[in-house]
């Protein structure tokens, strides 16, 4: 679309979108990315890097507005668009923006679970201050398990911690911060589904299995596998996942939400348990865009725009025969599969910070070795 710029994490988020021609991103292969401008690759979830990222976004945004006062921006995350553009006084330049209070409501993991517990299955949870979290006392009340300790605003695994006998004295918690504690369900299958909400329609897109690794006692997102989902999730569970996603979509629609969001859930003991809403695009959006393009369908960015300003968002059934894995500092040798494409290309000359999520490999179904990649834990 003319005069529309993408503001996101990775340049590849719009690689398969004909709807958007220009982008501003942290990672990428062009001068429109922080990675190339500064010749660095940083962990964008690290608060110490937020000032650098904000300054880069602001400079690129203002440069475009000065050149074209009519230009508009679509953000990967609506939360960040408020943080960024409200401070600059430029909210009128953003498209596809819901009310700030609604976005904050959906993004708060504590509040949204309390709201949804009457509508869909949830794991039992408790809220505790960091200073009160003691594994021995928790086990006495809630059973002899490992537990997940999560802050209300965790993202990509940041602030999502495994608590057990091995690390009970080494995990770092903010004493005055409130955390949600749930049982750690071993052998669960984490899944994600994109939802599109317009005035009169709820559209569900193909789900994926999320690849989650435990690194330094944290549950870290490492990629999305649409191929494995079709192989290991039976029809009954698939129907439940979509039924619950549709319920959540209708509830958010009633509250006035429009556009795209993601739902994270886990499959455990033949049930689907809601975990959180992400009121934004997902890391797996690139893979969906690739499949949409191959089926001559609009990209997620165009569909998101239509949810706000046009009603026509009917999507025919399509398969996603791709998966993706985020890698740092070289090829991830955990998975015995061969990449067909690398997005946000890895550059050995650039210095990489730990967990910088430097690039993403895409894999095609025909060359994936048949193994259940999610069973690492």
C-alpha positions in Angstrom: 0.0 0.0 0.0 1.3 3.4 -0.9 2.5 5.6 2.0 2.4 2.7 4.5 5.6 1.7 6.4 6.1 -1.4 8.6 7.7 -1.0 12.0 8.7 -4.3 13.4 11.4 -6.6 14.8 12.6 -8.3 11.6 12.6 -7.1 8.0 11.5 -10.5 7.0 8.1 -9.9 8.6 7.0 -8.2 5.4 9.2 -10.1 2.9 6.1 -12.0 1.6 3.7 -9.0 1.8 3.1 -7.0 -1.3 0.9 -4.7 0.7 3.9 -2.9 2.4 6.9 -1.7 0.4 9.0 -0.1 3.2 10.0 -1.2 6.6 11.9 -0.1 9.8 13.3 -3.1 11.8 15.9 -4.2 14.3 17.1 -7.1 12.3 17.5 -7.1 8.5 19.7 -7.0 5.4 19.2 -3.4 4.4 20.0 0.0 5.8 16.5 0.2 7.1 17.5 -2.1 9.9 19.4 -1.2 13.1 21.5 -4.3 12.6 23.0 -3.0 9.4 23.2 0.7 10.3 25.1 0.0 13.5 26.8 -3.3 12.4 25.5 -4.9 15.6 23.0 -7.6 16.6 21.4 -7.2 20.0 18.9 -8.9 22.3 15.8 -6.8 21.7 14.2 -8.2 24.9 17.0 -6.8 27.1 15.9 -3.6 28.8 19.4 -2.3 28.6 19.0 -2.0 24.8 15.6 -0.3 24.8 17.1 3.3 24.5 19.2 2.4 21.5 16.2 0.7 19.8 13.9 3.6 20.6 16.3 6.2 19.2 16.7 4.2 16.0 12.9 3.8 15.5 12.3 7.5 16.2 15.0 8.7 13.8 13.7 6.5 11.0 10.1 7.5 11.6 10.7 11.2 11.8 12.9 11.1 8.7 10.0 9.6 6.7 7.4 12.0 8.1 9.5 15.0 7.2 9.8 13.6 3.7 6.1 12.8 3.4 3.6 14.3 6.0 0.9 11.9 4.8 2.8 8.7 5.5 1.4 6.1 7.8 2.9 3.3 9.9 1.7 -0.2 10.9 3.4 -1.7 13.9 4.2 -5.3 14.7 3.1 -4.5 18.3 0.4 -2.1 19.2 1.7 -1.8 22.7 5.0 -0.5 21.4 3.3 1.9 19.0 1.7 3.6 22.0 5.0 3.7 23.9 6.8 5.0 20.9 4.5 7.3 18.9 2.5 8.8 21.8 5.7 10.2 23.3 6.5 11.8 19.9 3.0 13.1 19.5 2.5 11.2 16.3 -0.3 8.7 17.0 -2.3 10.2 14.1 0.3 8.6 11.8 -0.5 5.0 12.9 -3.0 2.7 11.3 -4.8 -0.3 12.8 -4.7 0.8 16.4 -7.0 -0.3 19.2 -7.6 1.6 22.4 -4.6 1.6 24.7 -6.6 0.3 27.7 -7.9 -2.6 25.7 -4.4 -3.6 24.5 -3.0 -3.4 28.0 -5.9 -5.5 29.3 -5.3 -8.2 26.7 -1.5 -8.2 27.3 -1.7 -8.5 31.1 -1.3 -12.2 31.7 -2.9 -12.0 35.1 -5.9 -10.0 34.2 -6.8 -11.8 31.0 -6.7 -15.2 32.7 -9.0 -14.0 35.4 -11.4 -12.7 32.7 -11.3 -15.9 30.6 -11.4 -18.5 33.4 -15.2 -18.8 33.1 -15.1 -19.4 29.3 -12.2 -21.7 28.5 -10.0 -24.2 30.3 -7.0 -22.8 32.3 -4.4 -24.3 34.5 -4.8 -23.5 38.2 -2.6 -20.6 39.2 -1.6 -18.4 42.2 -0.2 -14.9 42.4 2.7 -14.2 44.8 5.2 -11.5 45.4 8.8 -12.4 44.6 9.8 -12.2 48.2 7.2 -14.7 49.2 8.0 -17.4 46.6 9.5 -20.4 48.5 9.5 -23.8 46.7 9.1 -25.8 49.9 5.9 -23.9 50.9 4.5 -24.0 47.4 5.0 -27.8 47.2 3.2 -28.3 50.6 0.1 -26.5 49.2 0.1 -27.4 45.5 1.9 -30.7 45.2 5.4 -32.1 44.5 5.9 -30.5 41.1 8.2 -28.2 39.2 6.6 -24.8 38.7 6.5 -22.0 36.1 7.0 -18.5 37.5 5.9 -15.8 35.1 5.7 -12.0 35.2 2.7 -10.3 33.8 4.6 -8.8 30.8 6.9 -11.6 29.8 7.8 -11.9 26.1 9.6 -14.6 24.1 10.4 -16.4 27.3 11.8 -13.4 29.2 10.5 -13.4 32.7 9.2 -17.0 32.4 11.2 -19.2 34.8 11.2 -22.8 35.8 11.4 -23.3 39.6 12.5 -26.6 40.9 14.8 -28.3 43.5 17.9 -27.7 41.3 17.6 -24.0 40.9 15.5 -22.8 43.9 18.4 -20.9 45.4 19.7 -19.4 42.1 16.8 -17.9 40.2 16.5 -14.1 40.3 13.2 -12.6 41.2 12.1 -9.0 42.0 11.1 -9.1 45.6 8.3 -6.6 45.2 7.0 -7.8 41.8 4.0 -10.1 41.5 4.4 -13.4 39.7 2.0 -16.0 38.5 2.8 -19.6 39.5 1.5 -22.6 37.7 2.4 -26.3 37.7 5.0 -27.2 35.0 3.3 -29.7 32.8 6.0 -32.0 31.5 5.4 -33.5 28.0 3.0 -30.7 27.1 2.8 -29.4 23.5 2.9 -25.6 23.3 0.8 -24.2 20.4 -0.1 -20.9 18.9 -2.9 -19.7 16.6 -3.4 -16.3 14.9 -6.9 -14.8 15.1 -8.3 -12.0 12.9 -11.2 -9.9 14.3 -13.3 -7.6 12.1 -16.7 -6.0 13.0 -18.7 -9.1 12.0 -16.1 -11.9 11.5 -13.7 -14.1 13.4 -11.1 -15.7 11.2 -8.7 -18.4 12.5 -5.5 -19.2 10.7 -3.6 -22.5 10.7 -2.0 -23.3 14.2 1.6 -24.2 14.9 3.6 -26.0 17.6 5.9 -23.7 19.4 9.5 -24.8 19.9 10.4 -24.0 23.5 13.8 -24.6 25.1 14.8 -24.3 28.7 17.9 -22.1 28.8 19.3 -20.7 32.1 16.1 -21.8 33.9 13.9 -19.8 31.4 11.4 -21.1 28.9 12.7 -19.5 25.7 10.8 -19.3 22.4 12.9 -20.8 19.5 10.5 -21.1 16.6 7.2 -22.3 15.1 6.5 -25.7 13.5 3.4 -25.8 11.3 4.5 -29.2 9.9 4.7 -31.0 13.2 1.4 -29.6 14.3 -0.4 -31.5 11.5 1.5 -34.7 12.3 1.0 -34.9 16.1 -2.2 -33.0 16.9 -5.3 -35.1 16.4 -8.7 -33.8 15.1 -10.3 -33.7 18.5 -7.6 -31.5 20.0 -7.5 -29.4 16.8 -11.3 -28.8 17.1 -10.9 -27.8 20.8 -8.1 -25.4 20.1 -10.1 -23.7 17.4 -13.3 -23.7 19.4 -11.6 -21.9 22.3 -9.8 -19.5 20.0 -13.1 -18.6 18.4 -14.6 -18.0 21.9 -11.7 -15.7 22.8 -12.1 -13.9 19.4 -15.7 -13.2 20.0 -15.1 -11.9 23.5 -12.4 -9.5 22.3 -14.7 -8.5 19.4 -17.4 -7.6 21.8 -14.9 -5.4 23.7 -14.2 -3.6 20.5 -10.9 -5.2 19.5 -10.1 -5.2 15.7 -7.3 -6.8 13.8 -4.8 -9.6 14.5 -3.7 -11.2 17.7 -2.2 -14.5 18.8 -3.2 -17.1 21.4 -0.7 -19.3 23.2 -2.0 -22.5 24.7 -0.6 -25.9 25.8 -2.0 -29.3 24.9 -1.8 -31.5 28.0 -3.5 -34.7 28.9 -6.1 -34.5 26.0 -7.1 -30.9 26.8 -6.1 -27.5 25.5 -5.3 -24.9 28.2 -5.1 -21.2 27.5 -1.9 -19.5 28.4 -1.9 -15.9 27.1 -3.0 -13.4 24.4 -0.4 -11.5 22.3 -2.2 -8.4 20.9 0.2 -8.1 18.0 1.7 -10.1 15.1 3.6 -13.2 16.0 7.1 -14.5 15.3 5.4 -17.1 13.1 3.7 -14.4 11.0 6.4 -14.6 8.4 5.7 -18.3 7.7 2.0 -17.7 7.4 2.7 -14.9 5.0 4.8 -17.2 2.8 1.9 -19.7 2.7 -0.7 -17.0 2.0 1.4 -15.6 -0.9 1.8 -19.1 -2.4 -2.0 -19.5 -2.3 -2.7 -16.0 -3.9 -4.2 -14.7 -0.7 -3.6 -11.3 1.1 -0.8 -11.0 3.5 -1.4 -10.7 7.3 -0.6 -7.0 7.1 -3.3 -6.5 4.5 -5.8 -8.7 6.4 -5.1 -6.8 9.5 -5.7 -3.5 7.7 -9.0 -4.8 6.2 -10.2 -5.8 9.7 -10.2 -2.1 10.6 -11.2 -0.4 7.4 -12.8 -3.0 5.2 -15.1 -5.9 6.1 -14.0 -8.4 3.4 -11.5 -10.8 5.0 -12.8 -14.1 3.9 -9.9 -16.6 3.7 -10.2 -20.0 1.9 -8.6 -23.0 3.5 -4.8 -23.2 2.9 -2.0 -25.4 4.2 1.2 -24.1 5.8 3.9 -26.6 4.8 6.7 -24.6 6.4 8.3 -24.2 9.8 10.9 -21.9 11.2 13.6 -21.9 13.9 15.3 -18.9 15.4 19.1 -19.3 15.7 21.9 -17.5 17.4 25.5 -17.4 16.4 25.4 -20.0 13.7 23.4 -23.0 12.7 21.3 -24.7 15.4 22.5 -28.3 15.3 19.8 -29.5 17.7 17.5 -30.3 14.8 18.4 -32.7 12.0 16.7 -30.8 9.3 18.0 -28.8 6.3 17.1 -25.1 5.8 15.8 -24.0 2.4 16.1 -20.3 3.2 17.6 -17.9 5.7 15.9 -14.7 6.6 17.7 -11.7 8.2 20.9 -13.3 7.1 23.6 -14.2 9.6 26.8 -12.2 9.2 29.9 -13.4 11.0 31.5 -10.0 10.9 28.8 -8.6 13.2 29.2 -9.0 16.9 26.4 -10.9 18.5 25.0 -10.5 21.9 23.7 -13.6 23.7 20.1 -14.6 22.8 20.1 -11.9 20.0 17.8 -14.0 17.8 20.0 -13.2 14.9 18.2 -15.0 12.0 15.5 -17.4 11.2 15.7 -20.6 9.1 12.6 -21.7 7.1 12.1 -25.4 6.5 9.9 -27.1 3.9 7.8 -30.2 4.7 9.4 -32.4 1.9 12.8 -32.3 3.5 12.0 -32.5 7.2 13.2 -35.7 8.8 10.2 -37.3 10.6 11.0 -36.7 14.3 9.0 -35.2 17.1 11.1 -32.1 17.7 8.9 -30.9 20.6 9.9 -33.9 22.8 13.2 -32.3 23.9 11.7 -31.7 27.4 
